[in-house]
Amino acid sequence: MKTNRLSLFCTFFIAAMFFICTGGLVCAAEFSADMIQSTPNYSVKGKIFVKGKNFREEIISPGGGHPIIIFRRDKNLIWTIMPKNRMYMEMPGTQKGQMLAQIDQNDIKDIAEKKYLGTEKINGFVCDKYKFTFKDKTRGTTTQWISKKLQFPIKIVSDTSNGRIVVEYKNIKETKLSDSLFTIPEGYTKMTMPCMPGMKGMKGMKGMKGRPFRRMNR
């Protein structure tokens, strides 16, 4: 995998972790939307699918490959799927001893100061606007516009030590979604997460050993 593609994935992953950490994910809504993310260096588009506590992001990578990130809060797992290589990475929703996928709005005070900024209408949805100032100064601040109807952030602005990251969801369509969107496809090989601290890296795809994933009956 090319270095720039790994960097692209890492940037999306960090933004998504902020999202889990401060979003709460208590909604029971089902919807899909177009996703736009901008950073100091580039903008990337994609899709998001949300079903209750779980969601899926499909990234349109400039280098091809279209990586997919699936967040399974019910399992406290995050999967990154690379269809082009038929591989996936798995990591727990745990970082530095905190169960990020289990942190909700009521517990956010343990990691950040939360300030209510009023209501705004974003992309057709009335939203509560909040600003979070993290106790860990390297995380900076995050502002979220959380839809009252969907109970889900539809715009997120993170000002970090690496610059500003903006994630926004547009063309939101409330619709029933298949459970298959939130599972690992059969025949995919598990690989090591290469860019998160505390996890062993990889020099490349070639020569990697892995075991194909076979979906278990549920």
C-alpha positions in Angstrom: 0.0 0.0 0.0 1.4 3.4 -0.9 2.5 5.7 1.9 0.1 8.6 0.8 -2.8 6.2 0.9 -1.9 5.1 4.4 -1.6 8.8 5.5 -5.1 9.4 3.9 -6.5 6.6 5.9 -4.9 7.7 9.1 -6.3 11.2 8.8 -9.8 9.8 8.3 -9.4 7.5 11.2 -8.3 10.2 13.6 -11.3 12.3 12.6 -13.6 9.3 13.1 -12.2 8.7 16.5 -13.0 12.2 17.5 -16.4 11.6 16.3 -16.9 8.5 18.4 -15.4 10.2 21.4 -17.7 13.1 21.4 -20.7 12.1 19.4 -22.5 9.7 21.8 -24.0 7.6 19.1 -27.3 7.1 20.9 -29.4 7.4 17.8 -31.8 4.8 16.6 -32.1 6.4 13.1 -31.2 4.8 9.8 -29.9 6.9 7.0 -27.3 7.4 4.3 -25.5 10.6 3.3 -22.8 12.0 1.2 -19.6 12.7 3.2 -17.2 15.6 2.6 -14.0 15.9 4.6 -11.5 18.8 4.3 -8.0 19.1 5.9 -5.3 21.7 5.4 -3.9 19.7 2.5 -6.9 18.2 0.6 -10.5 17.4 0.5 -12.0 13.9 0.2 -15.5 12.7 -0.5 -17.3 9.5 0.4 -20.5 8.0 1.8 -21.8 7.2 5.3 -24.4 4.7 6.4 -25.8 4.8 9.9 -28.0 2.2 11.6 -28.6 2.7 15.3 -25.2 2.5 17.1 -23.3 1.3 14.1 -22.0 3.2 11.0 -20.0 2.7 7.9 -17.9 5.2 6.0 -16.9 4.6 2.4 -14.0 6.8 1.3 -13.3 7.8 -2.3 -9.5 7.8 -2.3 -7.7 9.8 -4.9 -5.3 6.9 -5.3 -8.1 4.4 -5.8 -9.0 1.4 -3.6 -12.0 3.1 -1.8 -11.3 2.0 1.8 -14.3 1.3 4.0 -14.4 2.0 7.8 -17.1 0.1 9.8 -17.7 1.2 13.4 -19.4 -1.5 15.5 -20.2 0.0 18.8 -22.2 -3.1 19.8 -19.0 -5.1 19.5 -16.6 -2.3 20.5 -14.7 -2.9 17.3 -13.5 -0.8 14.3 -12.9 -2.5 10.9 -11.1 -1.0 8.0 -11.8 -2.9 4.8 -9.8 -2.6 1.6 -11.8 -4.1 -1.2 -9.1 -3.8 -3.8 -6.7 -6.0 -1.8 -9.5 -8.1 -0.2 -8.0 -7.4 3.2 -9.3 -5.8 6.5 -7.8 -4.4 9.7 -9.4 -4.7 13.1 -8.9 -2.7 16.3 -10.9 -2.3 19.5 -12.6 1.0 20.3 -10.1 1.4 23.1 -7.3 3.9 23.3 -5.1 4.8 26.4 -7.4 2.8 28.6 -10.6 4.5 27.5 -13.5 2.7 25.8 -14.0 5.4 23.2 -16.9 3.7 21.6 -18.7 3.6 24.9 -18.3 7.3 25.8 -21.5 9.2 25.5 -22.6 12.8 26.0 -23.2 12.3 29.7 -19.6 11.1 30.3 -17.8 13.6 28.0 -16.9 15.8 31.0 -14.2 13.2 31.9 -12.2 14.1 28.8 -13.4 17.5 27.7 -15.2 20.6 28.6 -18.6 20.8 26.9 -20.2 24.1 26.0 -23.7 24.5 24.4 -23.7 27.1 21.7 -27.4 27.1 20.7 -29.2 25.7 17.7 -28.6 26.0 13.9 -30.1 24.5 10.8 -27.6 22.5 8.9 -28.4 20.7 5.6 -32.1 20.8 6.4 -31.9 19.5 10.0 -32.2 21.5 13.2 -29.1 20.9 15.2 -27.8 21.5 18.7 -24.4 23.0 18.5 -21.7 22.0 21.0 -18.0 22.9 21.4 -15.7 20.5 23.2 -12.4 21.6 24.6 -10.3 18.5 25.3 -8.2 18.2 28.5 -5.6 16.6 26.3 -4.3 19.8 24.6 -3.0 17.9 21.5 -6.7 17.2 20.6 -7.5 20.9 20.6 -11.3 21.6 20.2 -14.1 20.0 18.4 -17.4 21.7 17.4 -20.4 19.5 16.5 -23.8 20.1 15.1 -26.0 17.3 16.3 -29.3 16.7 14.6 -32.2 16.8 17.0 -34.1 14.3 14.8 -31.3 11.9 14.0 -29.3 12.4 17.3 -26.2 12.2 15.2 -23.5 14.9 14.3 -24.0 16.0 10.7 -21.2 18.5 10.8 -17.9 18.3 12.8 -15.1 20.8 12.9 -11.9 19.7 14.8 -9.1 22.2 15.4 -6.1 20.1 16.3 -2.3 20.5 16.4 -2.3 19.2 12.8 -4.7 21.9 11.6 -8.5 22.0 11.0 -10.5 19.0 9.9 -14.0 19.5 8.8 -16.5 16.6 8.2 -19.9 17.3 6.9 -22.8 15.0 5.8 -25.1 16.2 3.0 -28.0 14.8 1.0 -29.2 12.8 4.0 -31.7 10.1 3.2 -33.6 8.3 5.9 -34.0 4.7 4.7 -33.8 1.1 5.8 -30.3 -0.3 5.6 -29.1 -3.9 5.2 -27.2 -5.5 8.1 -24.6 -6.7 5.5 -23.3 -3.1 5.2 -21.9 -3.5 8.7 -20.1 -6.9 8.4 -16.8 -8.1 6.9 -17.2 -9.6 3.5 -16.4 -13.3 3.3 -13.0 -14.3 2.0 -11.2 -11.2 3.3 -7.8 -11.6 5.0 -7.1 -9.9 8.3 -3.9 -7.8 8.5 -2.2 -5.7 11.2 -3.2 -2.1 11.8 -0.2 -0.1 10.5 -0.5 3.5 11.7 -1.9 3.5 15.3 0.4 3.9 18.3 1.2 0.7 20.1 0.5 -1.6 17.1 3.1 -3.3 15.0 3.6 -1.8 11.6 4.0 -3.4 8.2 6.5 -2.8 5.4 4.1 -3.7 2.7 1.3 -6.0 1.5 3.5 -8.5 -0.3 4.5 -11.6 1.7 1.9 -10.9 4.3 0.3 -13.9 6.0 -3.3 -13.9 7.1 -6.3 -16.0 7.5 -9.4 -15.5 5.3 -12.4 -14.3 7.2 -15.4 -16.6 7.2 -18.7 -15.1 8.4 -20.1 -17.0 11.3 -23.8 -17.8 11.4 -25.7 -15.5 13.7 
